[in-house]
Amino acid sequence: MSAVLGNDGCFHCGLPVPQGGGWTVSIDDAAREMCCPGCAAVAQGIVDAGLAAYYRSRTAFSERAGEGALVPPELALYDEAQPPVTGDLAEATFSVEGIRCAACVWLIEGRLARLPGVATAEMNVATERLTVRWSAEKCKPSDILQALRRVGYAAYPYDTARHGAALERARKKLFRQLFIAGLSMMQVMMYAVPVYLADDGTMDADMTALMHWASLLLTLPAVLYSAQPFFRGAWINLKQRMPGMDVPVALGIAAAFAGSVWSVLRGQGEVWFDSVTMFIFLLLASRYLELVARRKAATALEKLQHALPASALRMPGYPKQRETEVVAAASLCEGDMVLVRPGEALAADGVIAEGGTELDLALLTGESRAQPRRPGDAVPGGAVNAGQAIVLRVTRGARDSTLSRLVALVERAGQGRPQIALWADTVAAWFVAALLALTVAVFVAWQFVDPARAWEVAIAVLVVSCPCALSLATPTALAAATDRLVRKGVLVVKPHVLETLHRATHVVFDKTGTLTAGKPALRHVGVFGAAGRERCLQVAAALEATSAHPLGAAIREASLKAVLQAQDVTSEMGQGIEGSVDGRVYRLGRASFVAAISGELPEPDAAGMTSVYLGDAGGVLARFDLADSLRDDAQAVVRAFQRSGKQVILLSGDDQRVTDGVAAELGIGDALGAQLPAGKLAFVRDLQAKGAVVAMAGDGINDAAVLSAADVSFAMGGGAALAQLNADCLLLGGRLAALEETRVTAARALAVVRQNLWWASIYNMVAIPAAAIGLLNPWMAGAGMSLSSAVVVINALRLRGGA
């Protein structure tokens, strides 16, 4: 192949070699001419790296490597970026342009594997994205980019906007190919229909031949331009020895076109130019529909990735000066003061230093209503200021912000494929191999039945049985389901989440921060003196008015009115608060602390709760029993999982009495308390050893290990970052009800996948025999195959509804 490619011009890029150039490189013991020193240097670099086999396996020429393209000074700028570091290795994703086939992937991965410090390099030919992990001490990003350029590939650090622009170019090209195919189809039909109508011999042979020649010329643009994706895909499939759905498509188009051309040249026989153009048009239409569906399904994730602004208004002289300066959002550091105007997105996580407003958190949490925020409140980067201008004190830079962490999770999402999708692709590959064997058998059989129709029937079998619907059945449904969940505030990080959750047998919940709100709430007030309940609450709230303690905040929230004020308030660490209200001295705190002024011993603490006492010199007035409050939706979620046939278990690090109380309130039969992280991990592994499929929902750092061990895991959006990084799915809004929505969506998605697979299977079981016995001609086969694919895509898009 390479010798043929290199005969007429530059052996590297194929362009003409100028007279007297004199640039040659020895490749495979032969001097190969080059058009410029750039191509010569690139080719020499490939040979010196021991990768000369690239030229034997390539399927197209490389891009021209201009003289100045080898070491552009701009590459050094990428070294200023600080890629994330995992352990001792840095990791980054790059966009690579000019990928054409598996040989390109082999060359890129092989070249980078030889680069000092590079641990792994994985190239995805479909997305043109390269993920590299390297030692920061031995290698720099510019070294990676330069190495790629030396073997003829332009590469850049992955940028969402640039990648999106490349996808848009691909969409436009596919639309142009679809348009040309449609135009060819309509024009060919103008010449084919009169021939069909004149089958009674009313059209003479010369006119029929003229019609056929016109159809041939009008079919050429569709075959040579519009059908390029099928021929290219088939060639890649064959090179990888993995027959995909492009193989029968390409063979069907080539066979129908070649047979028609042979008939025209001979002046006798059937022609199928109308079938060829219709088949190309309908298949491109179904692919375009699939592309649009995928882009719609990715809309929510794209919005998330674009949410962080590129710049911010920093206030270097705040609070003395109000002047602002425009800076790159990535340069913001902890402590910077930033002005956020109405309608702008917050560039980083921070605390509101000045101004009250409302924030639109829809992209982060799925919450549709704007949330009020006031000075002192922590706010996440990526939220949109929907109210008044505020001044923000940055607590974490843009690189470490909440949204950046979510975008990093989005980058991880979709890298793998769920088991059911891999199964469908494997079945499709075997199906194609069986189909090719069947086509040959059908062709041979028709040689004995009716040789004149053998070619036509074989083409119909190839076309009608294309496994497009089988291959689209799973990924389209899962993409639509994922989009729906993102709009509901659920970020699916791992590809197996929906599939595994649907078949889970046990659902294990952590307590604090998962089934409960993670903060105390007043559960009971016991009154012992003459003062009423509300009076005791008001006095306690007045004493706790300036306290930041969570128990004090719970008491303040429970008080209906804040009409009293306390004076001379003092606090004793770990004991309680003393102060004067309406001229009378009160104490609020532990039993022993209050007993020191009241002179009597309060009642014992309530079981499973934290008790705070109020008393004065006259005695103990009240006991406030506080406990972590259940989430409003906890009971409904637990019951929904139980009704679906899954066994629900409560696994907590809290005291067993507290755990049992929460379990009894929620109707959970199995509850284990006082569990350390190692105990939680051992419990889940023991369940798995007995054959259980375990889903785990947790919140805290101590849940990270068990989240990793569970078959499928969910982390609350407001929980610890370590727990989120170890979970398969993130509930962005912190709503437990989102977990139930995920279960329902998983059930619907798997139902749609099964419907799609059944449809594809039934279609093939009916259509293939029909084509094999001659009931379908090629154009009918093409229409049926395209209709089958469209049904699968449209059925999957139903999952996006109900936003």
N, C-alpha and C positions, 0 to 999 in steps of 0.2 A: 504493500500500500504506500509506504513512504517513498519508495523509488519513483512511483508513478506521480505522487504529489510533487516531488522535487524536480522533475525533468525540465520544465519549461521556465523556471524562474528561481527565485530565492528558495532554498531548501527549507528555510524556517517559516517564512511568511507567505511565500508564493508570488510575491510581486516581481516585476521584471528586474533583471540584474543589469545595471548600467555598463556600457562599454568601458573596458579598462578598469573595472572596479578592483579586482584582485583580492576580494575577501573570501577566504575559504576556510572550512573547518573539516577536520577528518572525523567522519562518523561512519561506524561499521567498516573501517578500513578503506573508506573511499572519500576523496576530496569533494565536499559539497559546497557549491557556490552560494554566497550570501549577497544581499543587495546593499548592505550598509554595515558599518562597524558595530552598530547596536545589535542587529540580528546575529552577527558573528560572535559578539561577546556573550549573548544569551545562549546561543547554541553551544559555545565552548564551555559555559558554566554547567549546562545540562550534561555534557559529556564528562567533564571533570568530576561531577558528583556521582558518576557511575550510573546515570539514568538514561543512557542512550536508547534503551529499549522504548522510550516514549515515542520516538520517531517511527518505530515499527508498529505501534498499536494505535496511533492517533487516527482520527477520521476526518480531520480538517486542518488547514494551516493555522498557525498561531498568529496573534496580532503582531503587527510590525513593532519591533522594539527600537524606537528612534534613538539616536546617539545620546540624547540627553535624558533618556528615560530610565537609565540604570540606577543612578543614585540621586534622585531629586532631593535638594536640600530641605524640602518641606517635610520629608520623612522624619527628620530630627524633632520636629514639633510634637510628634506623637509621644515622644519619650517623656514629655512634661506631664502627661496624664498619669493618674495613679489608678491602675486597674485593681479590682478587688483581689485580695490574697486569701487563699484557703490553705492553711498549714504553711508550708514553705514554698508554695507555688502560686504564681499569679495566673489569672485566667481572663481571657477576653474573647469576644466574638468579632470576626471580621467579615466584611462583604467582599466577595471575589468576583470580578467580572471576567467574562469570556469563557466560562465553563461550558463545554460541549458534550463531553462523554466521560465514561468511566476511566479512560486513559488519562484525562486531565486530573481526575481525583487521585489516581495512583501517583501521578507525577508530583502533585502538590504535597500529598501526605508523605511520600518518600523523601522529597527534598527537605521538608521541615523536620522529619525524623533525624536527619543528619546534622541539624543545626545544634550547636552546643547549648545545653540548658533546656531544650524543648522536651517535655515529658510526654505529651500526647498532642496529636493534631487530627481532628475529625472534620472531614469535608462533607457537607450535605449537598449533593448535586442538584436536588430539586429546589432548594431555597437559595443556593449559592452562598451559603453562610459557613464560615470556617470557625471552629472553636479550638482554641489553643491554650494549653497549660504549660508554663515554663518557669524556670528558676530566675527570679528577678536579679540575682547576683551574676548570672552567666549570660543573660540575654536581655535585650530591650525590644519594645514593640517595633522600633524602626528596623531592627535586624530581621524580624519576621517579614515585614512588608518589603524590605529590600530583597530578601531571599525569594519571595514570590515574584517580584519584578524581574529578577535575574532568570527565571524560567518562563517569562513571558506573560505574567498575569498581573493586572492592575488590582490592587487590594487596598481597602480602607477600613479603619475601625468602624464597626457596625453602627450605622446611624438610621434611626427609624424613618426619618424624612426621606433620606436617599433611597433606602430599601423600598419605601412606599412608592417613590417615583419610578423605581425599576418595575415594581409590580404593575403600576399604571401603564407603563410602556408596553408590558407584556399583554395587558388587557386590550390596549388599542391595536396591537398587532393582530391579536386573535380576532378582533372585530373586523379588521380589514380583510383578513383571510375569509371570515364568514361572509362579508359583503361580496367579495370576488366570487366565492362559491355560489352564492345566491344569484348573482348576475349571470354567471355561466349557466346555471341550472335553467333559469327562465329563457335564456336565448336558445339553449339546446332544445328545450321543449317546443319552441316555435318551429323547429325543423323536424323534430321527432313525431309530433302529433299528426301532421299531414301524411307521413309514411304509414302510421298506424291506421289512419282512416282509409287509406288507399290499399288495404290488404286484399282487395278484390281484383287487383291487377289494373286499375284505372290509371296508375302512375307508371310511366315508362321507366326503363332501366337507367337511362342517362340522368333523369331527374332524381331518381332514388339515390344514385351514386353521388350527385351533387349535394343532396341533403345530408348524406353520410359524411362527406368531406367537410361540409360546413360545421356539422356537429363535432367532428374531430378537432378542428381548429379552435372552436369555442370551448372545448373541454380541456385543452392544454393549460390555460391559466389556473383552473381548479386543481389539476393534477400536479403541476409543477410548483405552484405557490401555496394554494390553500391547503393541500394535503401534506405539506412539509412536516407538521407536528407528528403525524402518524408514521411517516417513513423514518423520521429521526428517532422517535420513541421505539419503533420496532428494531432499528439497528442497535440501539443501546441495549434493549432486552436480549437480543441475540448475542451481543458481545459479552454480556454478563451471564449467558447460559440460563436465563430466567425468563421464559416466555411470558410476556404480559399481554394486556388486552390490545396493545397497538399492533401486535404481530398479525392476528387474523384480519384486522382492519386494513393494514398495509397490503397484505396478500390479496385481500378481496378487491381493493382498488386497483392494484397492479394487474391482477388476473383479468378483471373485467375490461380494463383499458387495453391491455395487450391483446386480448382476444378480439376486441372490437376493431383495433387497428389492423390486425391480421385479416379480418373479414373485409375491411374496406380495401386493403391492398389487393386481396384476391378477387374482389368484386362479387363475393357471395358469402352467405352466412349471416348470423345474427349480430347486431351491434347493440351495445348497452351504454352508450354515452349518456343518455338521460338518467339511467340508473346510477352511473358513476358520479355525476354531478349532484344528483339528489342525495346520494349516500354521504358524500363529503359535506354537503350543506347541512343535512339533518344531524350528522354526528358533531360537526362544529357548533351547531346551535345548542345541542345538549351539553357540550363542554362549556360553552359560554354561559349557559344557565347555571351550570355547576360552579363556575368561577364567580359569578355574581352572588350565588348563594353563600359561598365561602367568604367572600368579602363582607357580606352582610353579617355573617356569623362572627366575624372578627372585629366588627365595628366598635363594640364596647371595649375590647382590649386595646384597640388603636387609640380610642379616646383616653384611656388610662395612660398610655405611653406618651401622649402628647400633652398631658395636663400640666406638667411642670413648666413654668415660663422660662425663657432663655435668659432674661435679665431681671433686675430688681432695682428699686430706688433706695439706696443706702443713705442713712443720715449720720455722717461721721461726727457731727458736732452736737448731736442730741444729748441732753435736752436744752442746752443753752442756745443752740442754733437749729433752725428748721430747714436749712438748705439740704437738697438731695443730690446724689450723683448716681448715674446709671452704671451698674456693674453687672458682670456676668453672674448669673444665679449660682453657677458652680463654684464661684470664688467666695461665697458667703461663709463666714466662720461663726462659731459660738460667741455670743455676746454682741454681734452686729445688730444695729437698730435699722429696721426697714419700714418704709412707708408703703402701705398697701391701699390703693385707691379702690373705690367701688367698681365692681365688675372684674377686678384683677384676681389672679390666682396667687396663693401664698407660695413663695419660692422655696421655703424651707419650714421645718417644724420650729415652733417658737411659743412664746407666752405673750399675750396681749399686754403691752405696757401702757397704752393710752387709747381710749375710745371703746365704745360698745357697738356691736354690729350683729348681723346674722350671717352665718356661713352656709353655703351650698356644699354639702358633703356627698352628693349623689354618686360621684365617680368612686369615692372611697368606701362608702358604706351601703349604697343602694337606697339611702333615705331620701325620699323625694322632697320633703319639706325642709326649708332653711332652719337652721338651729341657732338660737340666740347665744352669743358669747360676750363676756364682759372682761374688763381688766383683771389680770391674774389668771385667766383661763388658759390652759394649754391648747394649742390648735395645730393641726397637721398640715404639712406642706402638700399642695395640690388642691386644698379646699378653695372655693371661690368666694370672695367677699361680696355678699349680696346686699350689704347695708351701707353703713357709713365708713369713711376712711379710718384706718387704725394704724397705730405704730406697733410693730412687732419686734420683740427681742428674740433673736435667733438662738435656739438651744441646740440644734443639730444642723450641720451643713446640708446643702442640697443633696450631696452624695449619700448621706445617711438618713435622709428624711423618710417619713412613713411612705410617701408615694414612691420614692426611689426603691425602697425595699419591696414594695408591691410590684413595681416594674421588673425588678430582678427576678421575682417569683414568676412573673408572666414570661420572662425569657426562658425560664426552666420549663414552663408549661408547654406541652406540645412537642418536646424534644423526643419523647418516646411514643409508642403506639400501644393502645390497649390490645389485650390478647385476642379479643374477638375480631379486631381489624386485621391483625396478623394472620389469623385463621382464614379470614375471607380472602386475603391476598394469596395465601398458600393454595387455597381451593381454586382460586381463579387461575393460578399458574398451571396447576395440574389439569384444570378444565381446558385451558388453551392447548396443552400438549395432546390431550385426548381428542380435542376438536380437530386438530391438524390431521391426526391419524384417521378420524372419521371422514374427513373431507376426501382424503385419498381413497378410502374404501368406497365412498359414494361415487366418486368419479369413475373408479374401475367398474363398479356395478352397472352404472349407466352406459358404459361402453357396450354391454351386452343387451341392455334394454332398448336404448335409443341413443346411439353415439352423437347425434346432432345436438342433443340437449345435455350431454354430460358436463360440458364446460359451464353452461348456464346454471345447472343444479348445484355444482360444486361451489360456484361463486355465491349463490344464495345461501348455502349452508355456512360458508365463512362469514358472511355479513350478518345473517340473522342471529347467530349465536355469539356474537361479540360479548364478552363478560363485563361490559361497562356497568350495567345495573348491579351486578354482583360486587364489583369493586367499589361502587359509589354507595352501596347500601349502608355500610357502617360509618365511614368517616363523615358523610354529610349529616347523618342524624346526630352524631356525637358533637359535631361542630355547632349545630343549631341549638342543642341542649346546653352546651357550654356558654353560648351567647346569652341564652335566657337566664342562666344562673348568675352570670356577671351582672346583668341588669337587676337581679334580685339581691345583690350584695354578697355573692359567693364566688370566690376565685378558685377554680379547679387547677391545681398545680401539676398533679400527676395524671397520666392518661387513663389509668385504670379505675379512677374513683367511682364513676357511675356503675360500671360493671361489677366491681367488688362490693359496693354498698348494697346493690340489689340482691346479691347472693349471700350477704352476711347473715350469720346465725345468731350472733351475740353482739349487743351494743353496750359498750362500757362507758360510763360517764364519770368524770371527775366531779367533785362537789363544788368546791370554792371557785367562783368565777365562771363556772360552766352551768350547773343547775341553779346556782345562787348568783346574786349580783356581785359578790365579792366585797361588799361593804355592809356593816351592821345596820339593822333597822330596829326600831322599837317594836317589840312584840307584845308586851304586857306591862301594865302599870298597877302595882299594888299599893293602895292607900291605907295608912295606919292611923293617921291623926284626924283632926277636925277639918283640915283643909281639903278641899275637893281635888279631883283628878286634874282638872284644867289649871287650877291655881298652882299645884305642885309642878306641872309641866312648864308653866310660865316662869316660875322661880328658877327652875333648873335651866331653862333656855337663857334666862338673863345671866346666870353665872357662866354659861358656856358661850356667851355671845362672841367673844374674841378668841375662843379656843380653836385650834386646828386639829384637835384629836378626832378621829373617826366616830367615837362614841358620842362626843359632844355634838358633832354635826348631825347625827341621827336623832338626838333629842331635840335639837333646834328644828329639824324638819317635821317632827311629830307635833310640835306646838302650833296650835291654830292661830294664836295671836302673839305678837312680840311687843307687848305694851309695857313691860317692866324693864327697869334698868338696874344694874348692879354697880356698887361702888366698892372701892378698896379690895378689889379682887386679887387674891394671891393663890398660887398653885404650889403644891408639893409633889415633886416628881414621883410618879408611880403610885400616888395615894389619892389625890383629888384636888378640888378647888374650894376655897373659902371666900365669902364675900358678903356684902350687906345689901339687902333689898328692902326698901321702905323702912330703913332704920333697924332692921332685924338681921342678925348674923346667921348665915346658913352654911352648911357644908354639903358637898356633893362628891361622892367617890366610894372608895372601898368601905366595907362594913366596919373595920377597925378604926378607920379614919373618922367616920361619922360618929361612932360610939364614943369617941373621945370627947365630943361636945354634947351629945344627947344623953349620955349617962346610961344608956340601955343597949343591950345586944340585939341587933336586927335579926330578922328571920334568915335562915340559911338561903344561899343562892339557889335560883331555880335550876333544875337539872338541864344540862345541855345548853345553858345560856350564860351570858355575861350579865351580872347584876350590879347596878349602880344605885347607891342609897342617897336619899336626901333627908337631912335632919337639922334641927336647931337645938337650942338649950332646953326646949320643952320635950324633946324626944324625937324618935324617928318618924318622918312624915310619909315617906313613900319609897317604894323600890321599883326601879325601872329595869325590866328584863329585856336585854337586847340580844339579837342573833342575826347572823347573815340571812338576808331576806331571799326568798326564792324568786327566780325570774318569773315574770307574769305568764310567760308561755311555757314554762318548764313542764307543768302537769300535762298540758295538751300534747306536747312533743313526746313525752314518755308513753302516754296512752296510745298515741298513733303508732309508735314502734311496736308496742305490745300487740295491738290489733293486727299488725302486719305479720305477726308470727315470729318476731325476733325476741330473744330473751334479753331483758334489760338488767344491767348490773351497776350498782353504785360502788365506786372504788375511791376512797378518800384517805388523805393523811390526817384528818381530824379524829378526835376521840370517837370511840365506837358508839357511845351514847348519842352524841350529836349526829353521827352518820345514820344511826337507826331512826332518829327522829325525822330527819329529812326523807329517808326512804319510806317511812310510814305515811308521811304527808303526801308523797308522790305516788304511792302504791307500788313501790319497787320491792320485790320479794327478797332479792339477794343484795346485801350491803356489807362491805368490808371496810372497817375503819382502821386508823392508826397504821396506815400502809406507807412505808418509806418508798422512795423511787425504786430501789432494788426489789422490794416486795411487789409493787405494781407490775414491774417487768416480769417477774417470775410467775405471777398470776396469769397474765396474758399469754405467756409462752406455754403454760400448763394447759390452758384452754385450747390453744392451737395444736398442742401435741395430741389432744383428744379428738381432733378433727374439726374443731370450731373455726369458722371464719369470723374474725373479730374486727368490729369497727370501734374506734376509740375517739372520744371527744374530750379535750382537755384545754387547760388555760395557762398553767404556771410553768416555771422553769423546771420544776420537779417532774413535769409530765413529758419532757423532751424525749427521754429514752423510751418510754412506753409508746409514745406516738410513733416513733420510728419502727418499733417492733410490730405494731398492729398491722393487720392486712390492709386496712384503710383508716386514715386518721383525719381528724378535723380540729383546727385550732381556732379559738375565739379571736376576733379581730383586735380586741382591746387587750389581749394577753401578752405574755412575754415574747420578745422577738425570737428567742431560741426555740420556743415551742412552735412558733409559726414556721421557722425554717425546717423543722423536722416533720411537719404535717404534710399530708397529701392534698389538703383542701383548707382554705381559709375563709371563715365567716366574717367578712369585712365589717359588717355593721354591728357585730357582737350580739346579734339576735339569735337565740336558740331556735326560733321558729324557722330560720333559714336552713337548719339541718333537716327539718321535716320537708321543706320545699325541695331540698336536694334529693331526699328519698323518693318523693313523688315524681320529680323530674327524671330520676334514674329509672324508675319503673316505666314511665312513659317512653323514654329514649330506647330502652331495651325492647319494649313492645313494638316501636316503630322499626327498629333494626330487624326484629323477627318478621314483621310484615314485609319489609323490603326484601329480605332474603327469600321468604316464601314466594313473593311475587316474581323475583328474578328466577327462582328455580322452576316455578310453574310455567312461566313464559318460555323458558328454554326447553322444558319437557314437551310443550305443545309445538313450539315454532320449529325446533330442529327436525323432528320427524316430518312435519309438514313440508319443510324445505327439501328434505332428503328424498321425499317421494314425488317431488316436482310440483307441489301445489302453490309454491311461492316463487315468483320471479325476483331478480335482484332488487328492483326498486321497491317492491313490497317488503322484502327482507330489510332493506335499509330503513324504511319508515317504521316497521315494527320494532327494530332495535332501538331507534332514537326515541320512540314513544315509551319503551320500557325504561330507558334511562331517565326521561323526563318525569315519569310517574314516581320513581324512587326519590328524586330530588324534591319534588313538590310535596310528597308525603313527609319527608324529613323537615321541611321548612315549617310544618305545622307546629313543631316544638318551640318555635320562636314566639308564638302567640302568648297572650296573657301577661304582658309586661306589667 
